[in-house]
């Protein structure tokens, strides 16, 4: 085992991997590869655009019920969660995926098979994650594995795009004091561990004036000119390389015709950082620029009629945790024991952003298999050896939560410390 693991983590995984029941559970997951893929296909073929996850959520709830999960509920935003009770002497660990996809209503999500690969929009992101969560519950039930900590299994809504992580935000708003660790399942290799959170702030910005004819009304402020001033000023912003902090104007629209002084012009801006303080600093600068551009356009024409409307459309918190945090070590040890070289991924934006920002241990792990074309109509999944994903996540969960009469939990329940 790698030398940078703490003795507690190393000893725990030595015990787990020597145990005959755990070995059988890992073999079970290998044999379940086709069944997991069937779940993945069936769930993918239920459309679930962001903000329209209800039908898929109802089906997912039914499947959780069939697997005997207790206290299943669908909350006010659409999250679906239930509890697999432990012996009561360990931490509460959440294991989940997200229901929504980036694809709009009407997208054909029918699965197609070609050259051993499965093609469909959303088949990997996040049909794979949803299926893996069900498979983990199956293996725990099949071998009647009793964890010391409670395990929450389920799915969130609103992870993609303008969903703005609203599902996981709602989960922690109501249950923050009850959750000790969080694992999100996304497509990817079991070697890759996401433990840092890229935060983002997004704004829809609209400049408005009265507009007019390009010749006859020349001399009044132009919404497009004001927007152009703002874009030019934003493009000159300077941000640190470390922590990585970025900005972009993602979309622009407005105007009526070539011979019209624009009455309206809109842009959507995206600001990101792995550090919440740097993100706030960048946000302050950008907001000042947006107002400055309107003022300068008005001043240019000795006017005060052009206005700017700024609407927040995204707020994903940033956060970090140590690369030797217990949850990171547990995920790395699980990966290593399966024959992979663990890779600590650079920061990204996933459901784990929210718990990480709150100081709650969290990682996003790969559900196994190869994939490509994410967020495109040519998205595909290759199921070859995909069982390594659920194997790695199972080991991570068992290490964190502990197993009755075998291992102590690697995490301490904060609820018991309070």
C-alpha positions in Angstrom: 0.0 0.0 0.0 1.1 3.6 -0.6 3.3 5.0 2.2 1.3 8.2 2.6 -1.8 6.5 4.0 -2.4 6.8 7.7 -2.0 3.6 9.8 -5.8 3.6 10.4 -6.6 3.7 6.7 -4.0 1.2 5.8 -5.0 -1.3 8.5 -8.7 -0.9 7.6 -8.2 -1.8 4.0 -5.9 -4.7 4.8 -8.7 -6.1 6.9 -11.3 -5.4 4.3 -9.4 -7.0 1.4 -8.5 -10.1 3.5 -12.2 -10.7 4.4 -13.9 -13.5 2.5 -17.3 -11.8 2.5 -15.8 -8.6 1.0 -14.1 -10.7 -1.6 -17.4 -12.3 -2.5 -19.1 -8.9 -2.7 -16.4 -7.6 -5.1 -17.0 -10.7 -7.3 -20.7 -10.1 -7.1 -20.2 -6.6 -8.5 -18.2 -8.1 -11.3 -21.0 -10.5 -12.2 -23.6 -7.7 -11.9 -21.9 -5.7 -14.7 -24.6 -6.6 -17.3 -27.4 -6.0 -14.8 -26.0 -2.6 -13.9 -25.8 -1.7 -17.5 -29.5 -2.7 -18.0 -30.4 -0.3 -15.2 -28.2 2.4 -16.8 -30.0 2.0 -20.2 -33.5 1.9 -18.7 -32.9 5.1 -16.6 -31.2 6.9 -19.5 -34.3 6.3 -21.7 -36.4 8.3 -19.3 -35.9 12.0 -20.3 -34.8 14.2 -17.4 -33.8 17.7 -18.5 -32.8 20.0 -15.7 -36.0 21.2 -13.9 -37.9 18.3 -15.5 -36.6 15.3 -13.5 -40.0 14.3 -12.0 -40.7 11.2 -14.1 -37.2 9.8 -13.8 -37.3 10.6 -10.1 -40.5 8.6 -9.6 -39.0 5.6 -11.3 -35.8 5.9 -9.3 -37.8 6.0 -6.1 -39.7 2.9 -7.1 -36.4 1.1 -7.6 -35.0 2.2 -4.3 -38.3 0.9 -2.7 -37.8 -2.5 -4.4 -34.4 -2.7 -2.9 -35.8 -2.3 0.6 -34.5 1.1 1.4 -36.2 2.7 4.4 -37.7 6.2 5.0 -37.7 7.0 1.3 -38.9 10.5 0.5 -39.0 13.0 -2.3 -38.4 16.5 -1.1 -39.8 19.8 -2.3 -37.2 20.2 -5.0 -37.3 16.6 -6.3 -34.4 14.9 -4.6 -35.1 11.2 -3.8 -33.4 9.7 -0.8 -33.8 6.8 1.6 -31.8 5.3 4.5 -30.0 2.0 5.0 -29.7 1.9 8.8 -26.4 1.0 10.4 -25.8 -0.4 13.9 -25.8 3.2 15.2 -22.2 3.5 16.1 -20.8 5.2 13.0 -21.0 8.3 10.7 -23.8 9.0 8.2 -22.5 8.7 4.7 -24.5 9.9 1.6 -24.0 8.1 -1.7 -25.8 9.6 -4.6 -25.9 10.6 -8.2 -27.9 13.3 -10.1 -31.1 12.7 -12.0 -30.8 15.5 -14.6 -29.1 15.8 -17.9 -28.1 18.8 -20.0 -30.4 17.8 -22.9 -33.6 19.8 -23.6 -37.1 18.4 -23.8 -37.7 16.5 -27.0 -34.1 15.1 -27.3 -34.1 11.5 -28.5 -32.6 9.5 -25.7 -33.2 6.1 -27.3 -30.2 3.8 -26.7 -28.3 2.5 -29.7 -25.6 -0.3 -29.6 -22.6 -0.1 -31.9 -19.2 -1.9 -31.7 -19.7 -2.9 -28.1 -20.5 0.7 -27.0 -23.8 2.1 -25.9 -24.9 5.5 -27.5 -27.5 7.9 -26.1 -27.5 11.4 -24.7 -27.0 11.1 -21.0 -25.9 7.5 -21.0 -22.8 8.3 -19.1 -23.7 11.6 -17.5 -25.4 10.5 -15.5 -27.1 7.3 -16.3 -24.0 5.5 -15.2 -24.0 7.2 -11.8 -27.6 6.4 -11.1 -27.2 2.7 -12.0 -24.1 2.4 -9.8 -25.9 3.7 -6.7 -28.6 1.0 -7.2 -25.9 -1.7 -7.6 -24.2 -0.7 -4.4 -27.4 -1.1 -2.5 -28.0 -4.5 -4.2 -24.6 -5.9 -3.1 -25.0 -4.7 0.5 -28.4 -6.3 0.7 -27.3 -9.5 -1.0 -24.5 -10.2 1.5 -26.4 -8.6 4.4 -23.4 -6.3 5.2 -24.1 -4.4 8.3 -22.3 -1.0 8.4 -21.8 0.8 11.6 -22.9 4.1 10.1 -26.1 4.9 8.4 -26.0 5.1 4.6 -28.2 7.4 2.6 -28.8 6.4 -1.0 -30.5 8.5 -3.6 -30.4 11.1 -6.3 -30.4 14.8 -6.6 -31.9 17.2 -9.1 -30.5 20.3 -10.7 -26.8 19.4 -10.9 -26.3 20.5 -14.5 -26.0 24.0 -15.9 -28.5 26.5 -14.6 -29.8 23.9 -12.2 -27.1 25.5 -10.1 -26.7 22.5 -7.7 -30.2 23.4 -6.3 -30.8 19.7 -5.3 -27.7 19.2 -3.2 -28.1 22.7 -1.8 -31.6 21.8 -0.6 -30.3 18.5 0.8 -27.7 20.2 3.0 -29.9 23.1 3.9 -32.2 20.7 5.7 -29.8 17.9 6.8 -26.4 19.6 7.3 -26.1 18.5 10.9 -27.0 14.9 10.0 -24.4 14.2 7.3 -20.8 13.2 8.1 -19.6 12.4 4.6 -20.8 12.7 1.0 -19.9 10.7 -2.1 -21.2 11.7 -5.6 -21.0 9.2 -8.4 -20.2 10.5 -11.9 -18.9 8.9 -15.1 -15.2 8.1 -14.9 -12.4 5.8 -14.0 -12.1 4.4 -10.5 -8.6 5.8 -10.4 -9.8 9.4 -10.5 -10.8 11.2 -7.3 -12.3 14.7 -7.3 -11.8 16.3 -3.9 -11.6 20.1 -4.7 -14.5 22.3 -5.7 -14.5 25.0 -8.4 -17.0 27.7 -7.5 -18.8 29.9 -10.0 -20.9 33.0 -10.1 -23.0 33.6 -13.3 -24.9 36.7 -14.3 -27.3 37.5 -17.0 -26.7 41.2 -17.8 -29.1 43.3 -19.9 -28.5 46.9 -21.0 -31.7 48.8 -22.0 -32.3 52.1 -23.7 -35.0 53.6 -25.8 -33.3 52.8 -29.1 -33.9 54.4 -32.4 -32.8 54.8 -36.1 -29.1 54.6 -36.7 -29.1 57.9 -38.6 -32.2 59.8 -37.6 -31.8 59.2 -33.8 -28.0 59.3 -33.8 -26.7 60.7 -30.5 -28.5 58.5 -28.0 -27.0 55.7 -26.0 -26.8 52.2 -27.5 -27.4 49.1 -25.5 -25.0 47.2 -27.7 -22.3 49.8 -27.3 -22.6 49.7 -23.5 -22.4 46.0 -23.6 -19.3 46.2 -25.8 -17.7 48.6 -23.3 -18.4 46.0 -20.5 -16.9 43.1 -22.5 -13.8 45.1 -23.3 -13.3 46.0 -19.6 -14.0 42.4 -18.5 -11.4 41.1 -21.0 -8.7 43.2 -19.3 -9.3 41.8 -15.8 -6.3 40.1 -14.2 -6.7 37.0 -12.1 -4.3 34.8 -10.2 -3.1 31.5 -11.7 -3.1 30.0 -8.2 -5.7 29.6 -7.0 -7.0 29.2 -10.5 -9.5 32.0 -11.2 -11.2 32.6 -14.5 -13.8 34.7 -16.3 -15.6 34.6 -19.7 -18.5 36.3 -21.5 -20.3 33.1 -22.7 -23.2 34.5 -24.8 -24.2 37.8 -26.4 -27.5 38.8 -28.0 -29.4 42.0 -28.8 -30.2 44.5 -31.4 -32.9 44.6 -34.1 -31.2 45.4 -37.4 -28.1 46.8 -38.9 -29.6 50.3 -39.0 -31.0 50.5 -35.5 -29.5 51.9 -32.3 -30.0 48.9 -30.1 -32.6 49.2 -27.3 -31.6 45.9 -25.7 -28.4 43.9 -25.4 -27.7 40.9 -23.2 -24.8 38.8 -22.2 -24.2 36.0 -19.7 -20.9 36.0 -17.8 -19.2 33.1 -16.0 -16.8 33.7 -13.1 -14.9 30.8 -11.5 -12.3 30.0 -8.9 -11.2 27.3 -6.5 -11.0 29.8 -3.7 -14.2 31.5 -2.4 -12.3 34.7 -1.5 -10.8 35.1 -5.0 -14.2 34.4 -6.5 -15.8 37.1 -4.4 -13.0 39.5 -5.3 -13.4 38.8 -9.0 -17.2 39.2 -8.7 -16.9 42.6 -7.1 -14.6 43.8 -9.9 -17.0 42.4 -12.6 -20.1 44.0 -11.0 -18.4 47.4 -10.9 -17.5 47.1 -14.6 -21.1 46.3 -15.5 -22.3 49.6 -13.9 -19.3 51.5 -15.2 -20.1 50.5 -18.8 -23.6 52.0 -18.5 -22.3 55.2 -17.0 -19.7 55.6 -19.7 -22.2 55.1 -22.5 -24.6 57.6 -20.9 -21.8 60.1 -20.4 -20.7 59.7 -24.0 -24.1 61.0 -25.2 -24.8 63.3 -22.2 -27.7 61.1 -21.2 -29.0 59.1 -18.2 -31.6 57.0 -19.9 -29.6 53.8 -20.5 -29.9 51.3 -17.6 -28.3 48.0 -16.7 -30.2 45.0 -15.2 -28.1 42.4 -13.5 -29.6 39.0 -12.6 -27.7 36.2 -10.8 -28.3 32.9 -12.6 -25.7 30.8 -11.0 -24.0 30.4 -7.6 -21.8 27.3 -7.1 -19.7 27.5 -3.9 -15.9 26.9 -4.0 -14.0 24.9 -1.5 -11.1 22.6 -0.8 -9.9 20.0 1.6 -6.5 18.4 2.3 -5.2 15.9 -0.2 -4.6 13.6 2.8 -8.1 14.0 4.3 -9.5 10.7 5.5 -12.1 10.5 2.8 -9.5 11.1 0.1 -7.2 8.5 1.6 -10.1 6.0 1.7 -10.9 6.5 -2.0 -7.2 6.3 -2.9 -6.7 3.1 -0.9 -9.8 1.5 -2.5 -8.5 2.4 -6.0 -5.0 1.1 -5.2 -6.2 -2.2 -3.8 -8.0 -2.8 -7.1 -4.8 -2.3 -9.1 -5.2 1.3 -10.1 -2.9 4.2 -9.5 -5.0 6.9 -7.7 -5.2 10.2 -9.5 -6.2 13.3 -7.5 -8.2 15.3 -10.1 -7.9 19.1 -10.5 -10.8 21.1 -9.1 -14.2 20.8 -10.9 -17.9 21.5 -10.3 -20.0 18.7 -9.0 -22.6 18.0 -6.3 -19.6 17.7 -3.9 -19.1 21.4 -4.2 -21.7 22.1 -1.5 -20.5 19.8 1.2 -16.8 20.7 0.6 -17.7 24.4 0.9 -19.4 23.5 4.3 -16.3 21.7 5.6 -18.0 18.3 5.2 -15.8 15.5 3.8 -16.8 14.8 0.2 -15.5 13.3 -3.0 -16.8 12.6 -6.5 -15.9 9.2 -7.8 -16.1 7.5 -11.1 -18.7 4.9 -11.9 -16.4 2.9 -14.1 -16.3 2.1 -17.8 -15.0 4.2 -20.6 -17.1 7.1 -22.1 -17.0 10.0 -24.6 -19.0 12.7 -26.2 -20.3 14.0 -22.8 -22.9 16.7 -23.2 -23.3 16.0 -26.9 -25.8 13.9 -29.0 -23.0 11.4 -29.7 -22.4 10.6 -26.0 -21.4 6.9 -25.5 -20.5 4.4 -22.8 -18.2 1.4 -23.0 -19.1 -1.2 -20.4 -15.9 -3.2 -20.6 -14.6 -3.8 -17.1 -17.0 -1.1 -15.8 -17.5 -3.1 -12.6 -14.3 -1.6 -11.1 -16.3 1.6 -10.5 -18.8 0.2 -8.1 -16.1 -2.0 -6.5 -14.0 1.1 -5.7 -17.0 3.0 -4.4 -18.2 0.1 -2.2 -14.8 -0.2 -0.6 -14.7 3.6 0.0 -18.1 3.5 1.6 -17.3 0.5 3.8 -14.0 2.0 5.0 -15.7 5.3 6.0 -18.8 3.8 7.6 -17.2 0.7 9.2 -18.5 -2.9 9.3 -20.0 -4.5 12.3 -17.6 -6.9 14.0 -14.9 -6.2 11.3 -13.7 -2.6 11.1 -14.1 0.6 12.9 -15.4 3.6 10.9 -12.6 5.8 9.5 -14.8 8.8 10.1 -16.2 9.9 13.4 -19.9 11.0 13.5 -19.9 14.7 14.2 -23.4 14.4 15.6 -22.0 12.3 18.4 -19.3 14.9 19.1 -21.8 17.8 19.5 
